[in-house]
């Protein structure tokens, strides 16, 4: 029972199974470290540099996560459309409707 609850949810499970999560967090950690360190060198204030670290971490994660997930959603939508078209083609194969569509496409290609 402990093994089942261990693998159901958690940060490790989220990062492994969610597209774009791993790269977003890695880039966010790198961007946050650079931002916090740069702010510390500029101000020599550890508390404010920590705030800058968290702000740059959050900004980097969001700026990488949002476009990545948007592209992922577009790719999945195209894959679903292609799968639906293939299923329709397989179902219609050998029927009079398929022959009618093929003859209409041939007539459209010639003109």
Secondary structure as GFF3:
##gff-version 3
##sequence-region A 1 111
A	DSSP	alpha_helix	2	8	.	.	.	ID=ss1
A	DSSP	alpha_helix	11	17	.	.	.	ID=ss2
A	DSSP	alpha_helix	21	43	.	.	.	ID=ss3
A	DSSP	alpha_helix	46	92	.	.	.	ID=ss4
A	DSSP	alpha_helix	96	110	.	.	.	ID=ss5
###
